[in-house]
């Protein structure tokens, strides 16, 4: 009699993740090929995306043309916060920016077509209409971050150097979790894309400015409720040698990866709960 071995739960989870990443890669590649069929159009839209995001930093430059410091922070320090937040959000927006279309699919019933395919729904929704033009946001954030790293007068240590890429990756994961959790909420409130955008795009704009310009209640909210402060505020203040808001201990600068893992796990739970609650429109 043949020996039949069933996959363990861990092996099953690994297989689902592997299949999901493979499906995401294939769908994204399809949209990239479609985009690059019209290279001039892609170049113009990517440039437009770059310029539109650059205007945010132009607004900060205009502020500093009138003041020397913003909330006690110099221009290079604000540029550092801006660059980290912009790049981290750009990574999440590139990978998961299509999640805000889920409410539309729920309303018109086209989500049903994704459910019958032997591919994880999350991968299909995330890769749908993959927009390579969003690279403009990442490039713009990296340029501002590069400017800040050049002009900042800091005493660099190996730990501070390592913390910069950790911030970008952890911040991208935290924003990605917010995208997924916001999409899960759209299973319940189908017209909630703007609510989701207020936490994703709005959160990115918030983090571009130092925490000292905001009320303490808001800072507490983005630290202990929706932990966007771990994207750049807390780790960046360690790099800049600035005091932490809310008198938090120094070790909080290094927990961004852990916070990212927890956020992703909670977003996964929310996504599965939302998907189980979905009822077809019947159309």
N, C-alpha and C positions, 0 to 999 in steps of 0.2 A: 504494500500500500504506500502510495507516495506520501512524503512528509510535507504537509501544508503548513506554512508559517504565516501567521497573520501579522501585519505591520503593527508596531506599538503606537500608542498615541503620539509619542514624540516623532516617530518616523512619518506618521500621517500628517502631522503639522508641517514637518519639513518639506514633504512632498507638495502640500498645498502652496506653501510659500514659493517653492521652486517653480511650480506650474504657473503661479500667478506672475512671477517675475518674467518668465519666458513669454507668457501671453502679452504682458505689458510691453516688453521689448519688441515683439512682432507687430503689435498694433501701432506703437509709436513709430517704428520704422516705416510702416505703410504711410502714415501721415507725413513723415519727413520726405519720403519720395514724392508724395503728391505736392508738397510745398515747393520742393526744389525743381519741379517741372516748370515753375514760373519764377526763375531766379531774380529777375528784376523786381517783381512784386514782393518777393521775400526780402530783398535788400531794402526796399523802401519802407516796408512795415517794420522791419527790425530797427532801422534808423529812426523811424517815428516813435517806436517804443523807447529807444534810448533817449531821444530828445525829451519826450514827455516826462520821463523819470528824472532827467537832469534838471528840469525846471524846479523840482522840489529843493534841490541843493542850491539852485540860483536864488530861491527865496531866502535860504539861510545866509547866503552871501550878502544879500541885500540888508538883512537884519544886522549883520556885522559891519556893514558900511556906516551904521549909525551908532553902534555900541561896540565896546571892546570885549565884553564878556556877556554870555547868555546864561543866566542862572549860576554865575560863577565859573563858567567853563569858557575856555578860549576856542577860537575857530578850529585849530587842529584837533582838539579834544572832541568837539561836536562832530567834526568830520569823521573821527574814528568811530563814534557811536553810529553815525549815519551809515558809514561804509559797511560795518558789521551787520546792522539790521537790514540794510538794503540787499546785501549779498545773500544772507541767510534766507530772507523772504523770497528772493529771486529763485533760489534753488528749489524751494517748496512750490513756488508758483509754476515753475517749469515742469516739475514732476506731477503736480496734483491740481494745477489751476483749473482743470476742467470739472472738478468736483461740484462746482456751483451750478452746473447744468442739471444736476440730478432731479431737482424739483420739477423742472420742465418735463423730464422723462416720466416722472411719476404721474403728472397731470395728464399727459397725452397717451399714456399706456405703452410707450415704446420701451420702457424698462423690461416689459415682459419678454421682448426678443433677446435680452441679455441673459435672462434667467434660464432659458432653455438651452443655452450653449454650454458645452462642457469646459468652461473657463471661469475662474473666479470673477464675480460681478465687480468687485472692487477694482481689479486690474482693468476691466473693460471700461468702467466709468472714468477712471483716472487717466487712461491713455486716449480716451475719445477726443478727437480733434486736437491732438498733441500740437502745441503751437511753438515752433522753434524760434519764432520772433521774440519770445520772452527772454532769450539770451541777452537782449539789449539791456534788460533790467540788471542782470547779473554783471555784465561788463561795466555798466555805469557804477554799480556799487563797488566793484573791485578797483576801479580807477580812483574813486574818492577814498577808499581804504588805503590804496597805495600812496596817495598824496599825504594822508594823515601819518602813515608810518614813516614817511621821509622827513616830514617837518616836525614831528613830535620830538621834544627834547626829554627823553626818558632814559632811565638806567635799565637797560634790557638784561634780563636773566634768562637762562634756558627755560625756566618754568613759564615766564611771560611769553616767550616766543612760541612755546608749545600751545599755550592757551588760545592763541589767535585762530589757528585752524580748528581747534576743538570748538570754539565759539561758533564758527561758521557751520560746521556739520551738526552740532547739537541744536543750534538755532533753527537750521533748516528742518530738522526732525520735529522740533516743537511746533513750528508753523505747519508742517505737514500733518501733525496730529490734529491741529485746529481745523484744517481743511476737511479731514475725514470726519471729525466729530460734527462739524457744521453740516456736512452732507447727510450724516445720519439723522440730524434734526429735521432735515427736509422730508424724511419719510412721514413725519407727523405734521409739520407745517410746510405745506408744499410751496408756498410763496415766500420762503425764508432766505432766499439767496442774498438779499441785501443785509439781513441780519448776520449771515455768515461773513459777508464782506466787511461788516463793521468790526469784526474781530480779527480778520486776516489783514486786509489792506489798512484798516484803521489802526490795528495793532502795530503794523510796520511803521506807519507814520508817527505814532506815539513814541516808539523806541528811538526814533531819529533825533530826539531832543533829550537833554539831560533830565534826570528824575527831579532835580531841584526846582524845575519850573512848574511842577504839577503838585496838586494837593496831596497830602500824606494818605488820605483815604484812597485815592486813585492808585498811588504807589503800592499800598497794601493789597488792593484788589488784583493788580497784575503781578504780585509776588506770591500771594497765598491762595487766590481763587483761580485765576487764569494765569499760570506762571510764565508770562511773557518776559518778565524781568530777567529770567535766566538765559534769554537769548543773547542779550548784550549788557544790560545795565550792571548786573552783579559781577560777572567775570571781567568786564571792561574796566570797572572801577578799580579792580585789583591791578590791572595792567597800567592804568593811569595814576595809581597811587592816591586815589580819592577815597574819602570816607564813605562807608556804605550807608544807604538810606535805611531808616528804621532801626539803626543800631544793630544790624545783623552781624553775626560772627564772621571772621575772615574766611573760614572754610567754605562758606556758601558760594564763594567764587568758583569752586571746583566741582560742584555737584550738577552742573548743567547736563552732562551725559546721563546721569541717573534720572534727572527730571525728564529728559527726553524719552528715556525708555519707559518710564511710568506713564507719560502722556500718550505715547504710542499704544501702550497696552490698554489704557482706558478708552482711547479712540477706537481700538479694535473691538472692545466689548460693546461700545455704543453702536458701532456699525453693524455688528451681528444682531443686536437687539432691534435696530431699525429695520434691517432686512427681514427678520422674522415677522415683524409687525406689518409688513407690506401686504396689501390686498389689491389684486389686479383691478383695473378699471372695467374689465370685461369687454373692452372695445377691440 
